[in-house]
Amino acid sequence: MLAVGIVTEVFGPRGPRAPAFEFALCTDRPGPVPTDLGVPLAIAHGLDRIADADLVIALPWAGFRTPPAPPVLEALAAAHARGALVAAHCVGTFALASAGLLDGRRATTHWRFAGLLAERHPDITVEADALYVDEGRIATGAGAAAGFDLCLHLLRREHGAATANTIAREMVLPSHRDGGQAQYLAAPVPENCQDERLAEVLAWARAHLHEPLPVAELARRALMSKRSFARRFTAATGTTPHAWLRGLRLSSAEELLETTDLPVEEIARRVGYGSAAVLREQFVRRRGVPPRSYRQAFTNTP
């Protein structure tokens, strides 16, 4: 039910500020479908609903150790063959693996079952620590709430950072999380007072993104030593202060490139990079294209 809730929340009907997706749940046997909460879902659509879908997401299911019925595997393979984007998260990845769509590719799943996926499908390079793996027209995500990470990544990739950020804000979620699944295996729980203090510092950093924001300044505002701040920051976010700031700067730059006609030099200044050259270097390294090419792809603006 969590997986159903995730995809419905991201791609289901919402206000005019986000794209209107045509969303449907389907199954090989329409009708009441049992769930892990004991409450059945009434699914009206059969596998024919996949035939013209642009995105097909295979959801986790309790019997994942047994391959899905042949019609399901055939429908997934046919969707991929005609050019649809096919994705899965958690143990839904096993469905794509059974359909042969992950052979020779990288993939991820819930960390608890990564070893089983690698054992059963040795042709797959299993990245057990990844929150999601993007292989072009095939994408896989980690377990449970990491389905949000996968769906928001697909939104960001296909519709831009502004759309992903808008929907993430409505769900009160970060549009992008750095770090991998390892942070959730045995991560210490920060004390509430330090959590609140850290949240205040992160909010201040977002509002002052145009400034250098050295870790020493963030630690001072959190009333911690640099070492304690770095340790608490990693425990709470799963990444380092430097990596978090870099991701925030790049995400903000993406949104400005998509939604404004500001010169790249001004965008670089607003997100805290010393020059357009530094922004370009970071953008190419982390996003694979220079800022102007990114702008053209999403806005057709020279």
C-alpha positions, 0 to 999 in steps of 0.5 A, a space after each residue: 500500500 505504501 508503494 501505491 500511495 507513493 506513485 499516486 501521490 506523485 503522479 495522481 491528480 493535483 493542482 494547475 501548477 504541475 503537469 496533469 498526468 493520466 494515471 492508472 493502476 492495472 493488474 493481470 487480473 482486474 478486480 479486488 487485489 489484496 494488499 499488505 494492510 489487509 484492505 483490498 484495492 479494486 483495480 479496474 484496468 487490465 494489462 492492456 492499459 500498459 499498451 500506450 503508457 509512457 511510463 510503466 512502474 512495477 510495484 513491490 508485491 509480497 510474492 516477489 520470490 516467484 516470478 510474475 505471471 507470463 502475461 505480466 512479463 510480456 507486457 513489461 518487455 513489450 512496453 520497453 521494446 516500444 520505447 516506454 520508460 519502465 521502472 520499479 522500486 523496492 522488490 518490484 525490481 524483481 519483476 523487471 529482472 524476471 522479464 530480462 530487462 535488467 540483464 547487463 545493466 545496473 539496478 538496485 532494490 531494497 538493501 535487504 534483498 540486494 544479495 538475493 537479486 544478485 544471486 538469482 540474476 548474476 547478469 545484473 550489476 546490483 548497486 545495493 547502496 543506491 537510492 535509485 539507478 537510472 539506466 535511460 529507459 529503465 530505472 530502479 529504486 531502493 526500498 520503501 520511501 525511496 520510491 519517492 526518490 525514484 519518482 521525483 528523479 524521473 519527474 526532474 529528468 523528464 519535466 525539469 527541476 521546477 516541476 519536481 521541486 513543486 511536487 516535492 514541496 507539496 509533499 513536504 519532501 526534499 526533491 533530491 536526497 544525497 547519499 545511499 541506503 547505507 545511511 539507513 542501516 544503523 544510523 544514529 537518531 539525533 537528539 531532538 534539540 540538535 535536530 531542531 537546531 540543525 533544521 534552523 541552520 539548514 533553513 538559514 543556509 537555503 536563504 543565504 545560498 548566494 553566500 560562501 557558507 563555510 562549514 565553520 559558519 554553519 557549525 557556529 550557528 548550530 552552536 557546535 564544533 565543526 567536528 560535532 556539526 559534521 557528525 550530526 549533519 551526516 547522521 541526520 541527512 546521510 551526506 556531508 555538509 559540502 555535498 548537501 550544499 553542492 546539491 542545493 546549489 545545483 538544484 537551485 541553478 536548475 530551477 532558475 535556468 528553467 523558470 527565468 531568463 537570467 544570464 548564467 553569470 547572474 544565476 551562478 552568483 545567486 546560487 553561490 558560485 564565484 563565476 559562470 565558469 565554476 557553475 559550468 564545471 560543476 554542472 557538467 560534472 554532476 549533470 552531464 551537460 553545461 547550463 546553457 544546454 540544460 536551459 535549451 532542453 527544458 525551455 528552448 531558450 537560447 
